[in-house]
């Protein structure tokens, strides 16, 4: 299946509030050139993913070539798959098609380093995006002393409004790791992903020099663990949805 190419700005379908999104962050197989990895992922892997039952939306975000100029980025990209609810997600992973997805992953992904989060999406700033826009994906870890509920509330209700004021920000979505992961005693790789869209890398650099960005960056210290921010700049490919 060839991915859908969108030549005009797009709006976003409003899905049920209980919809869940699985975010998979991945690295290519050792020794595989980046262009071959991206081509396989974009043009061949969708054939098996789109056969999974219950896929409501499927998006690939490929790390920009510029992300490799100073060495290996943390990830070569992320895949996002939406399902109606956790029951639909379980049915997806128990289907025969899921085994075919895993088998095909071995052709281009280092499966030993793969990770995933089951998340709930919160749109902080809505807006249309175009195929050439840059999608910034940040991987967040909360302060060790902060409870999950407090972290999620602050991120969504306080920090979200602050970050949404950054100039040139087209769209801003928070993907919160579902509370079920913590309730089950698991330690997720991240507490969530902050996803923002800009017109270009130049627009991101210009935004980073604004007072609004400085305020948002300072506010991160209130709820995020200390240390450098993990992120990738990507190009988004909408496969389904």
ABEGO torsion letter per residue (X at the ends): XBBBBBABBBBBBBBBAABBBBBBBBBBBBGBBAAAAAAAAAAAAAAAAAABBGBABBBBBBBBAAAAAAEBBABAEBBBBBBABAAAAAAAAABAAAAAAAAAAAAABBAAABBBBBBBBBBABBEBBBAABBBBBBBBBBBAABBAAAAAAAAAAAAAAAAAABBGBABBBBBBBBAAAAAAGBBBABAEBBBBBBABAAAAAAAAABAAAAAAAAAAAAABBBEBBBBBBBBBBBABX
